[in-house]
Amino acid sequence: MSQLPVIVGFGGINPAGRASFHHAYRRLILDKLDPESRAETLLDLAMLTGLASSEDGQYQTQDGQTYSIEGLIKELEPQLLDSTLIRRIEKDCFDVDQVMFNKQASLNCGDNTLKFRLRKRQMPVNVPEHWQVTETAPGQYDIEVSGQMDVILPDSKTAAVQAAGQLPSGFTPGKLYQSRNHPRNLQMTVYAASDALSSTGIPFEKITEKVAPDQIAVYASNSIGQLDDYGFGGLTKFPAIGKRTTSKQMPLGYAQMPADFVNAYVLGNVGTTGGALGACATFLYNLRSAVNDIRSGRRKVVLVGGSDAPVTPEIIEGFRAMGALAEDKALLALDNLTELSEQDYRKACRPFGNNCGFTIGESSQFVLMMSDDLAIELGAEIYGAVPEVFVNADGHKKSISAPGVGNYITLAKSAALIKKMLGEESLKERSFVQAHGTSTPQNRVTESHVINETAKAFDIQNWPVAAVKCYLGHSQGTAGGDQLSTSLGVWKYGYIPGIVTTPEFAEDVHQSNLLLSNQHIEVGVTGMDSVLLNSKGFGGNNASAPVLAPHVVNSMLEKRYSKEQLSCYRDKLEQTRAAASAYDQSALRGDANPIYLYDNNVLQGEDLKISDRQIELPGYNNPISLDVDNPFDDIC
């Protein structure tokens, strides 16, 4: 009997805010929320961004003014809305008007002689013949140059791309714990993983009491590593600009480091770990590892995540050089404008509309998954389930970055599984698609064709399609996490977020069997039985994941467990919900801090008790069994 991989907690941070308890999702549909939910989400943003603090039920702004929650929201709402989602790149990321670069130039000295001094390590490999070189001390040289010489001059320019999906203005995860010069990506990881774990309402120590240490896994990574100055970015850039390379830049740059940080500083995990890479499909690749592990019974608990912080001048310039990003000049031409306002930047990403390129974004998203039997035993909240993740490559390609046929296979398999599990009517009437939806002219044609042809094949007439990158930008390998966390909100509040930045859908978009809308689509909290997450990545990395709604999962589990078992589960669930809500309220007061356990319960080999039957670890209730199965017992 296969275990169903169920989602029991989720959290993170992206341009819409905190993911847990659907706050980031609620920012997307803010105008559809009831007053209490709207106020809570805006309050959460005020706390995240440091615009407000709380004490004894009262709230203070940065200038010391005291407000009730109603007064605070009225005072700060315009600023909070402007400091979230896609917007013009802020100076906390980098100054778009002063992007530094070096340019080569020729210096003509004329009749003058240019004198300068170099150390041995600074000398070029091939010294030009017209350089007069004198060694004045060991390893030190005086140089005299006349005539003409080539030089590298520091300069600055205005960025061609000035829009990005940035974390809420003022939110600095590294200030919430001892970040010790961690790359931004890893600061976001610590916050996001902590948020997901705390959202469960079950202390992780209680979870570990029920399972062996090797029945836990962490699968997390990103698509391009940590490329700011504290990671690989500084590693490659510093020698050229005269800065010292540090001992941390090399190890902290690796793309699997989000999993490593969770293991070492959040969970203390000694079970399975890993970080799959698949360009834009990276999150779904890691989700696939979790689903396979839980279904097979090898793992009971898996934390899945991704964290990407690509809003840097170098990464943006790389994608711009590929012709992939929406440049300012293209946005001007698209709308026939002479200059771009702040509101124009907010509409830079237009999936399936008349568009000119994608908009980069940053995000860190984590979900905690369990086998269904453990979730029932612990009384965990079930937000949904992932029965399978399909991955297929594109086959032979001409351009490595061009799309191919793999995505037709992954999406069709996902639709086929939903049809087999939930029935034809459920697929046709109560499912929707979270499109990759990057906002490039090529993607709007190719992905719409994939989804539309799949709809035709399964006789789906008006398949709703969402594209949350229009709000958040493209967070690269973590994009699938953004799609998943916002999809879970549909089953809480009943709205599929509209593609609101797209005034009208392009004529070359295939949509005969699709429902594309630039307005929120009201479907009700039980109106959708499933969502199909879709990712199309550079290099031919395609992944699609069917996700089942919580009301569907609960109906399935009623067939697996007795009334007595479910009654006991519901009793525990009330306690779980109370504890989870307490965390949420703590965050709304600004009192919740990330889990960061530095130098905590560090084990050495001498601490273990090892026999030929098991390994016992201090601090863990259950041992690791060495009674391993022989997978080849038919031949040995």
N, C-alpha and C positions, 0 to 999 in steps of 0.2 A: 504494500500500500504506500503510494507516494505521499509525502507530506506536502501540503500547500504552503508556499512561501508567502506569508502575510506581512504587511507593513504595520508595525506597532508604534512607530515614532518617526518623526521627520523634523528637520530644522535646517537652518542655514541663514545666509545673508546674500542679498542681491540688490540691484538698484531700486526694488520696490520695498525693501526693508527685511525684517525678520520673518523667516519662513514658517516657524512653528505656530501652531494654532491659526494657520491660514492668514496671518497678518499681511504677508507679501501679496498673496492672492487678493485679499480684500482691498489693497491699494489699487489694484487694477480695475475693480468694479465699485469704486468708492461711492459713486452716485447711486448705486442700487442698494446700498446697505441701510439697515435700520439705524436710527440715531445712536444707539448705544454701541453697536459694532463699529460704526464710523468713528466715534469719539475714541474708542479703545485703540484703534489702529493709528490714528493721528497722535494720540498720547504716546504710543510705543515709539513712533518716529521721533517725537520730541525728546524722549529719553535717550534713544540711540544717538541722536545727533548732538546731544549736549545742550540743546536750546532750553531745556527745563530740568529742574530737579524737584524732588518731593520730600516733604517732612511733615509728619503728623496729619496726613490727609490733605495738606495744602501744597500747592505747586508754585515754584518760583521760576521766573525767567532769568536770563543771564544778567539783566540789569537790576536784579533784586526785587522786582515787582511780584507780589503775591496774588494768586488767582485760585478760584475754584477750577475744577476740571473743565466746566463749560466756558468759563472766561478765558482759560488758557488756550483752548482749542480755537476760540474765536480770534484770539490775538495772533496765534502762530500759524493757522491753517494755510494762508497764502504762501508763507515762506517754506513750510513743510512740503507743500505740493511742488513748489519750484525746485526743491533740493533732492528730488527723487526721480527715478526713471531715466530715460535718455535725455541728455542735455549737453550744452556746450562744455567742453572739457575744462575742468576747474584747475586752479593753480596748485591745489593739493596733489594732483596727479603730475602735471607739468604745465609750463607756460607755453600755450600754443603760439604766442607772438614772439617767443625767443627760443626756438628749438635749435640746440647747439649742433654744429657739425664742423668738420675740418675740410678745407678745400686746398687743392694744390695750386701753387702760383709760382711764377718766376720772378726773382729779385735781381735787378740789374744794378750792380754797385758802381758802374761807370769807372771813373778814375780812382775811386775810393777803395780802401781795403777794409773788409768786414772781419772783425776779430771776435772769436768766442771760444769757450772752453768746453770740452766733452770728457766724460769718463769713458773707460774702455767699453762698458756695456751699452753706451749710447752711440758708439761709432757704427756707421753703416757697414754692411758686409763688403761692398765694393766702394772704396774711397775714390771720389772723382779726382782725375789727374790734376785739376787746377787748384786743389786744396793743398796748402802748405801746412804740413802737420809736424808739430814739435812735441815730443814727450817731455813734459816738465817735471813729472813725478811718476812713480810706478802706477800705471793704470790711468794717468791723467794727461790730457793732450790739449795744447793750444792750437787753434785753427785760424788760418788767415786765408780769406777768399777775396779775389778780385774778379771783375767781369760779371758773369751771370751765374746764378745758382737757383735750383728748385727748392722751394720751401713749402711747408704745410702751415696754413694760417687758420686759427680758430675763427669761426664766424657763427652767425645765427640767421634763422629765416623763420617765416611764418608757416605754420603747419598747413598742409593742403587739406587735411582731414581734421575737423574740429568738434565733431560730435562723438559721444560715447555713452554707453550705459554704465554709470558709475555708482558705487555704493552711496547711500544717503550722505549728503554733505556733512562733514564734521564727525562722522563715525570712523573711529580709529581703533580697530580691534587690538592692536598691540599695546594700547594704554590700559587694557582691562586685565592684563597679566604680565609677568616678567618676560617680555618678548625677546630680550637679549639679541637684538639685531636680526631677528628672523625676517626672511622675505615676506612681503605682504601676503602672498599666497598662503603661507603657512600660518600667519596670524589669523587669516580668515578661516583656515582649517580648524584651528583650536576653538574658535568661536562657534563655527557651524556644527562640528561634531558634538560639542558640549550642549548646544541648543537641541539637537536631535535626541540625545540621550536624556536630557532633562524633560523633554516633552512627553516621554513615555509614562511618567508618573510612577515608575518602578525603579528603585535604586539598582544600579548595575550590580552591586554586590549581592543583591537578592537573586538576580538572574544567574550569576555565576555559581550560586549555591546549588542550583538545579542541574548543572551540566558539568562535564569534564572540561578542563582548560583547552583541550584540543578540539572541542566541539564548537569553538568560537572562531570567527574569521573576520578580517578587515580587508576589504577590497576598495582601494581609493587611489586616485592619481589625477593627472591632468594631461593635456595634449602636448604641451610644449615646455614644461618645466617652469622653474622660477627664474624669470628673466629680468627682474629688477636688479638694482645695484648690489643687493645682499645675496644674490644667487648667481646663476650663470651669466646674467647681464653684466655684473661687475667683474666677474672672472675674465670675460673676454674683452671688456672695454678698458679696465683700469690700466693695464700696461701701456696702452697707446696714449693715454692722457696723463701719464706720470703719477698715477696713484698706486698704492701698494695693494697687491692681492692678499686677501686674508685667508686664514685656514678654514673659514666657514663657507666661503662662496662655492667651493667645489662640491662638498657633500650636500649642502642645502639646495643645490640647483636641480637635483635629480627629480624626474617627473613622478616617481613613485613615493616621493617624500611625504605627501599627505597621509598615506597609510602608515609610514614609519613614525610620523609625529603622533598619530592617534595611538599606535601601539605603545610608544615610549612614554608619553606624557599625559594621556587621557585615560586609556583603559588598562595599561599594563598587560596587554594581550600577549600570550605565548602560543596562541593557536595559529591557524593558517593566516598568511598575509600575502598581498600581491597588489599589483597595479597594472591593469591592462591599458594599452594605448591604441587608440583608433581614430585619431583626428577628432572630428565633431561627434563621433559616436562613442567616445571614450567612456562616458558615464554608463551608457547602456551595455558596453562590454563588461564593465565591473558588475553591473546588475546581473548580467548573464552568469557570471561566476557564482554569485550568491544564490541565484535560483537553482542552478545545477547542484550546488552543494546541499541545499536544504531538501530538494526533492529526492536526492539520493540517500539522505539520512546521514551523510558524512558530517554535517554541521547542523546545529540547532539554532545558533544565533549568528547573524552576519550584519556588520555595519558597512554600508555601501556609500561611497561618496566621491566627490570631485571638487576641485578648487582651482580656478583660473583667474589670474590677475594680469590680463594682457594690455591694460591701458598704459602703455609706455610708448615713447616716440619711436623706438626702434621696431617694435612689433607692428605698430600702425604703419610705419613706412614700408615694412616688408609686404604687408597685405596690399597697401596702396600701389606698390610697384607691380603687383600682380594684376592690377585693375579690378580688385575685388571689393574695395571700400567705396562708400559714398563720399566723394570729395566735395568740398564747398562749391567749386565752380560747376560741378555737375548738378548739385542741388539748385543752384541759381538758374541754370538753364532749364531744369525740369519744371520749375514753377514760373519761369520768365520773370525773375526778380533781379534787382540791382544790388541788394544786400540781404543778408540773412539775419532775422531777428531771433531772440531766444526761443520763441514758439516754433520758428522754422526748424531749428536744430532738433526740437523735440519730435518732429515729424520726419526725421531723416530716414528711418527704417520703415519701409512700406511693403510688407510681404504681399505678393500676388497683385500688386498695383503697378502703375507706371513708376519705375524705380531706377536707381543708378548704382546700387552696390549695398553691401551690408554695413552694419554699424557695430563696432567692437563693443563688448561688454565684459563685466567682471562678476563673478559669482562663486559661492561655495555652498554646496548642497549635500546633505547626508540623510539617509533613511536607515532605520533599524528594522531588520527583518527577522522573523522567527518561523520555525516550523509551527503548524497550526496546533499540534498537541501541547507544545510548550506555552503558546499564547493562551490557550484555554486553561492550562494549569495555573498560570500566573495571574490571570484576570487582566490581560493586556487589552487596551483599546485597539481595535482593528480598523485601519483606515482604508484598506484595500488589499489586493493580492496580485502577485505577478506569476502567472502559471508558466511562462516561457519567455525567452528573448531570442529572436531570430537574427542571425548575422550571415551576410553573404557578400562576397567580393564581386567586382565588376567584370572579371574576365580580362581578355586582351584590351589594351587601351592605347590610344594615340597620345593623349595628354594625360599625365599622371593626376592632374587636378580636375579633369573633366568628369562629369557624371557618366554612369553606365547602366547596366541592366540589373545589378545586384539588388537595388531597392525594390524593384518589382517583385522579386522573390520574397524578400523579408516581409513586405506589407501584405502580400497575398497569403503567405503562411499565417500571419497574425489574424487576418480576417477569417481564414479557414478554421483556425483553432477556436475563435469565438463562436463561430457557427456550430462547431461540433460540441462545444461545452454548453453553450447557452441557447442554441437553437437559431434557426434562420430568421425568425421574427425579431429576436433580440438584436442580432447583427444589423438587420435592415432598418429597424425603427428606433433602437436605443443604444447606438454606439456613435462615437465621434472620433475625430483624428486630431492629434496635436502635431501639426506639420513642422518640419524642420524650418521652413519659411524664412530664408535668410534675407530676402529683399534684393537679390541680384536678378537682373533680367534673365539670366540663364536658369536660375533656380525656379523662377515663377513658371517657366514653361515646362522644364523637365519634371519637377516634383508634382505640379498639378496634373501632368499626364500620368504619372505613377498612381496617384490617388484616384483620379477619374477612371482610369482603366480598371483599377481594382474594384471600384464601385460598380462599373458596368458588369464585370465578371460575376459579381455576387448579387446583381440586380438591386443595388441600393440606389434609390432615386435622388435623395437630397441629403447627402452625407455631410453633416456639419464639420467644418474645418476651422481649427483655431491656430494662431501663430503668435505666441507670446513674445517673440523677439521684437515685435513692434513696440513693446513697452520697455524691454530689458536690454535689447541689443543681443549680440551673439557672444556668449561666454565660452566659446570654443568647446573644449572637451566636457565642460559642465553643463552644456545646453540641455542635455537630456534630463538633468536634475531639475532645471528650471521648469521644463515641461511637466515632469512628474509632480512636483510640489504644487504647481498651480492647478493641475488637473484634479488633485485631491480636494481642492476647494470647491469644485463644482458640486460634489456630493454633500457639501455642508451648506452652501448658499444658493445653489440651483441656477447659476449663470455660467455659460461658456463665454469667456472674454472675447469681445469682438476685435476685429483687426482695425482698430479705430483710427490709425494714422493714414490709412489708405482711402482717399476720397472716392475712388472708383477702381474697379478691378480691370486689369489690362486686357485688351482684346485678344492677345495671344495666349491667355490663360485657359487651360482646358477645364471647363466647369459644367458640362452638360448634366452631370450626376452629382454635383457638389452643392453645398450650401455655404457660400462665402458671404460673410456679413461684416460690415464696418460698425455694427451695433452689437451690444451684448445680446446673446441669445438666451432667453429664459426657458429652461428645460425642467426645472423642479429638482429637488434633492434626490429623488429616486427616478427621475426621467431618463437617465442614462445608465445602462448596465455596465458599460465598458468604455475605455478609451484606448486608442492605439497610438503609442508614442513613436515618432518617426525621426530618424537621423540619417543624413547623407553627408559623409565626410570626404575630405580630400583623400586621394590615393585609392579610392574604391572601398571605403569603410562604411558599409551600410548596416543599420540595425533598426529593428522594429520590435516593440514590446507591447503586448496586450496587457492591460491592467483592469482588474475586476473591481466593481464598486463594492463598498462595504455591505450594502443591503443584499447584494448577490452572494458575497462570501458568507454572511450570516446564514442565509438560506441553505447554502452548501453544507455548512458545519452542523446544521440541525439534522442532517442525514447521517452524519458521522458520529455524533455524540448523543448520549442519552439525555432525557429531560433532567435527571438528577445532576449530571455533569454540567449541563448548561445553566441550571439554577445556581449551582455553586460558582460557576464562572461569572454570572451576572452580579452576584454578591461581591465578589472580589473586584469586579469592574467598577463598582461605585467608589470603592476606596482608591483605585487607580486614577479615576477621573478627578477625585478631590485633590490628590497629590499633584497631578499634572496641572490643574487649575491654580494651585498654590504657586507653582513655578511661574506660570504666566502672569499672575498678579504681582509676583516679586519683580519680574522683568518690567512690568508697567510702572513700578515704583522706582526703577533704576537700580534695584538691589541685586540683580542676578549677575554673577560673574562666571566666566568660563571655567571649566575644569582644567587645571594645569598642575600636574603632579610631578614636579621636577625632583630628581634624586629621591624618589619615594619607593620604598620596598624593593630596592635593587637586589636581585638575586645573583649568586655566584654558584658555580658547579658544586662547591662544597656544601651548599645549603640543601641540596636535593637528596632524597632517599631513593636509590635506584636498585631495583631487583630485576630478575628476568621476567617478572609478571607485570610490573607497573612502575611508574615514577611519581613520587609524592613531592609536591611543591609547597613550601610554607606560604600561608595566606590563601590557599585554595582548598575548598572543602573536599573536592573529589580528585582522585588521582588520574593520571593518564595511563590508560590500559595499553599493555604491550601484546595483548592477545589479538594480533592483527590477522586479517583474513588472507588466505593464499588465493590470489586471483587466478592462478594457473593450476588448481588442484587436479585438473583433468590430465595434466601432462607431467606433474612433478609432486 
